Amino acid sequence: MRRFIFTCGDINGIGPEICIRAFNKLNFTKNKIIFFCPSDIFLKTIKIIGCSFNYRISNSFDEKVSKENMVLVLDIGNTKQQLGYPTKYSGEASYKAVVQACELLKKKKANALITAPISKYAWYLAGKNFTGHTSLLSNIFNSKNYLMSFISRKMKCALLTIHNPIKEITKNVTKAKLQNAIEIAYNSLINDFKIKNPKVAILGLNPHAGEDGQLGHEEGNILLPVIRIFSNIILEGPFPADGFFSNKDYKKYDFVIGMYHDQILIPFKLLNGKSGVNYTMGLPIIRTSPAHGTAFDIADKFIADETGMIDSYILANKILSNRKISDVI
């Protein structure tokens, strides 16, 4: 039996909704679901969108209940909800859900973590000094070697820099960081995705990948020396990002590493729409999440699509099987 922990995400966004919509479609016969969420938000949401699964609400983890054919809802405390807006209350709730979920994971009571989208601004309002799930999880599990990746049937890719302002990107593109990213990606592709001889593409930082130094020197001074170290899996590059995607060259590679957020996320989301999964490579736990955000603009309409949440569950389950990790008892 495998246990999957879901966290509610920002309660003022679509997080609780897409979790519950996913539960309505998932089968709990073999795998069990634990859901960290304020109980009042859970009950309010199922009243609106419906509930086709059995559940039990509890204030603490119960080993016996978690084996039953139902969703175990772990109540993190009632809170104020204001659909469509990030608030300190929604930030506190989404943060608490992740932290409490990690406590169970540390105790080996669950196999994987699936997180609904959070608002970084809500975390700021709640006084949380983290820029998102990735930085929080790396802190909780004391892991410096991690990589924010995005997985779909059409493309697997990752970010070298994550939530950095544009003016800070260049100084954060270093040889050590790129080498570490390639090593993490390579190991994950072999162990998590069972790709025997993965081919990796590296995108340039500057327009036209620097145009042989005319538009920037980072490609020649930083990227190329690292690419040569990994000549067995990186045969050429770095590639100009615009041509790489417009020519559909991503189809030739098992994995693509981009230098900054929008360079990867814009083409990835254009290719995948509402599907696609954010997977944090390199952590000691398996953590996946939908590749989209909180969608505050439609949170009060209850029309959200749960595809990304279901895909996140499917990917986590697949990685567990590929790693041959023992199920929890």
N, C-alpha and C positions, 0 to 999 in steps of 0.2 A: 504493500500500500504506500502511495505517495501522498504527502500533504503539500498543498500549495497555499501560500499566504497571499491574499489580495489586500491592498490598502486602498482606502477610499479616495485618496487624492484631495483636491480642494473641494470642499462641500458646497461651495457657491458656484462651482463649475459643473461639468458633466460627469465627474468621477464616480460618485455613487450610482448614477443612472447606468453608465456603461458596464460597471461591475455587475449590477443586478441583471441587466439584459444578458450579459454573458452567462451568468449562473442559470438563467432560464433555458439556455441552450446546451450547457455542459452536462456530461454524465458523471455522476458521483459514485458509481458502482465500485470502481477500482481506486480512483483517486479522490481524495477528500479536500474540501475547501475550508479555509479559515479566513474570515473577513474582518479586518480591523476598521471599525466605523462607529461614529456616535449612534446609539440605538434610536434616538428620536429621528435622526436623518434617514436611517435605514427604513424605519416604519413609515415615515412620510413618503419616501420614494416608492416603496412597493405598493402603497395605496394608490399612487398615481399611475404607475406603469404595469402593475400586476406582478404576481409572484407564482411561478409554477413549481417551485422546489420547497422541500421541507427545510426548516431552519430552527435553530435554538439560539437565543440571546443569553450571553453570560458575561459576568464581570471578570472572569479569569479562565485560563486554559484548562480544559477538562480532557484528560487523555481518553477516557471512555467515550465521551460524547463525540470527540473528534474522529472516532472510528465508525460512527453511525452514518447512515446514508442521508446526510443532511449538511447544510452549511452552518458552521459554527460561527456566529457573529460575536466577536469580542468587542464589547462596548467600551469605548474610550472616553465616555462621558458626554452628556447632552451639551449642546452648544447653540449659539445663535447663527441662523442661516439668513443670508441675503443674496439670493440667486442673482448671478450676473456681475458680482462685484467682489474683488479681493478685499478681505478684511483681516484684522489681527486674529479674529476668532477662527476664520477658515484656515489661516496660516498655522495657528496653534494646533488645530485638529489634524491637519494633514501631516504636520511634523510629528506629532505624538503617535499617529498611526504607524509611521515608518520606524520610529525609535522602539516602540513596543514590539513590533513585528521582528525587529532584529534581535531582540532579547530571546525570542523563541528560537530563531535560527541559530543563535550562539549555543543554545542548549540542545541542538540537534533534534528539535521537535518537529521540524518541517524540512522539506527538500528544496524549495525555491520560493522566491519573492516576486510578485507581480504587482507593480505599482501603477495606480491611476495618476493622471497628470496633476502636478501641483503648480501653484503660482509662486514664482520667486519673489514677487513684490509682497505677497501675503506673508511669506516667511520673514521678509524684512520688517513688515508692520508688526509681526509677532516677536521681533527681536532675535530672530535666528540668524546666525552668522554663517550661512551656507548659501551657495549660489544654485543649489538644486540637489536632486537625488544623488548624483554622482559624487559630489564633494562630501555630502553627508555620509554616504555609505563607505567611502574610502577612509573617512575619519573613524567611523564606528569600528571598522574591521582592520584599522591600522594598515591599510594597503596603499602603497605609493605607486605600484605598477598596475595601472588600470587604463582602459581605453574605451571611450564612448563610441559604440558602433551602432550601425543601423542595418537591419536585416530584412530582406524581402526575397521573393522568388525572382525578382528582376535584377537586384543588385545588393551586394554586401559592401559596406563602406565604413569609414571611421573618420573622426576629427583629431587632428594633431593638437590644436588649441580648441578650447570648448567655449565658455561664455566670457571671452575676452573682448573688451572694446576694440574697435578697429585700430585705434592708435597704439594699442599694446600688442598687437599680433606679431609684428616683426621680431620684437625682442624675445618673444616666447617660442619662436621657431628656432630650435637648436639641434645640433648633431645628436646630443645625448637623448633628447626627447624623441627625435625621429627614430633613432636606433631602437629605443625602448618600445615605441609603438609598433614597429615592424616585428619585433620579437614576440610581443604579446599577440598580435594578429596571427602570426605564423603558427604559434602554439595552439591558439584557439581554433583556427581553421582545421588543423590536424585532429585535435582532440574533441572539439565540440561539434564539428561539422563533417568529420571524416573525409576531408579532402587530402589525398595522399601527397600530391605535389602542387601545392597552391601557387598560383601566379598573382603577384601583387603589383598594382600600378600606383605611382606616386604623382600627385598633381603639383604643379609649380605654384609658388606664392604670388609672383608678379604677373601682370598681363603678358601674354605670349611666352610664359615661363622665363621671363627676363630678357628675351630676345638677345641671347649671347652676351649678356652683360649691359646691353643698351638701356634696359628698363629695370635694372636691379641686379644685385650680385648674390642674392641669397641662394639662387639655384646652383651657381657654380661653387660658391664657398661653403655652403651648408648641405644642400640636398644631394648633389652629385657624389661627394665623398662617401656618404652613407649608402647611397644606392650601389656603389661599387663593392661595398662590403657584402652586400646581399645579392651578388650577381647571379646566384643560382635560382633565385625566385623573382628578381626584378631585372628583366632583360634590357629595358630601356627606360627613358624618362629623364627628368620630370616632364609631364605633359602639360601643355596649355589647357586650362580647364574648359574653356568655351568650345574648342574644337573636339576635345575628348568626349564631351557629352553630345554635341550636335552630330558628330560622326558615329555615335553609338559605340565607341571603342570600349566602353565599360563592359560590353558583352564578351570581350575577349579575355577578361580577367576574373579571377575568383574574388578579388578584394581590391578596393580603392581607398587610399588614404589621402584626404584633403587637408589643406593647411588651416582652414578656418570655417566657422559655423555655416555661413550662407553658401559657401562654395560647394558644400556637400548637401546641405539640407534642402536647398531650392530644387536641384534636379531630383533628389530622392523623393521628395513629396510630390513633384510633378509626375514622376513615374508611377507612384504607388497610391496616390489619393488617400483614402481613409484607412488603407491597410499599411503594413510596415511596422517593424518592432525596433525599439531602442534596447540594445543589449550591452550591459557593462562588462566588457571582457577584462579578465585579469583578477577579478575579486575572488575571495575564497568561497563566496556563495554564488548561486545563479540568480541573477536579477534581470527581469525583462519589463518592458513598459510599452504602451502604444506610442508611436512616433509623433503623435499630434499633441496639442496642448489642451488647456482647460475649457476652451470654447465658451467663454462667459457670454458671448453674444446670443447663444441659443440655449443657455442653461435653463431658462424658465419655460422653454417650449416643449421639452421632453421629446425631442426628435433625434437624439444623438444616435450615431451608428457604433455598435459595439465590436465591429470587425477587428480593429486594432487590439482590443483587449483579448478577444478569443485567439488571435494570432500570437499574442504574447504568451498565453497559456500553452499553446501548441508548441511554440519554440522552446519554452522552458522544459516541457516534457520530453521533447526530442533530444535536447542537450543532456538531460539526465540519462536517457537511454544510451546515447553515444559514449558518455563517460563511464557507463556501467556502475553508477553510484548506487549503493545499497539503499533500498527503500526504508523509510521509518517503519517501526513496528506498530 
